[in-house]
């Protein structure tokens, strides 16, 4: 028992000494911090925090800047591609477009000058003259001629270069109306009928082969009545077997007023 009590007393002394040594060591470690001024400590901590924040922000800013640069480049390329798809052809395109507009305007002007009144109305009233003006007087126009346009499906009455009158017409199907320069012939009459074709016409005037190729009215049937289905094609497309179909009054004027020998141009 005495030995045991002595050992515990020794352990107690050693513990106290150890505590004193630990406390002394801590004081030695903390003493420099205690002696450091508060301002310096604060400055060091601030600097440390700043460095940490900068290191955190810089990668984010760099990534953002890289994405922005990529988006900007893509946007610039897209805008460039949309605004200038064919820059090296722009001058030619604008010139072509301008020329096309001028040509269209010229064609519209030409049509307005040569078309009969009400030319846009379809079908044509083949019981009336093509125009609401008097027919030309051949005695006043010694240079009178008839020009047949296969493309326009029109007959232009001219005196030299002067356009006097425009008539609706229907020429031969499958280019059966001969092209060339001809003259009005003496064969003419009030009415004819062709049993082989099953139709005839009124007010005919020959211009080729003496009664083969004629100017005449829209077709009639065996009873002399106009065939409406055929007449409605007047001025629209070729529909005859080679002759030149006209409104009834236009055909009558040619039969009665246009003298033999008058030039006829089919083109």
C-alpha angles and dihedrals in degrees: 000000000000090000092050092050090050092052092052091051090053091049089051092054091048091051093053091049091050091051091050091050093050092049091049091050092050091049089051091051095045097040095085091051090049091051092048111098117250092236092057092047091050091049092050092049091047091051091048092051092047092052091049093049093047091050090052096046100044097067090048092050091046092052091047091049091050092051091047092050091050092049092047093051091048092048092049092050091049094049091047091050092049097045099041109029094147107010094159091060098043097098093049092046093051091047092049092048091049092049091048091052091050091049092049091049089050092050092050090050091049092050092048090053097048106032120098118246110279091018092149092060113096133235103032119239095242092186091067134060115271091241133034093232133088118277114253117266109235089207090062093044110051091173093058115152139163120231117193115202112201090188097049096036088227139120114221117204108208143177102206105305093341115104109220105170141357124213132194111241144176117207132192124307118242092018091295092147107090117238123224145066117313140155135234109265131210097253110103139133150157099263146355137180129205111203092192092059094034093230142075137182145220132249101017128185124184123229101166138030093003104277101355101091114037148172106231145145126278109291127284131202127237091282093053095253119136115256102233097197090058095039092055089064091064111127091003106082142335110287109151131091092247105305124104113251120208139172112282095253092046091051090047092053092052092047094049104032114024109087126223112268094039108143118252121194119192115190 
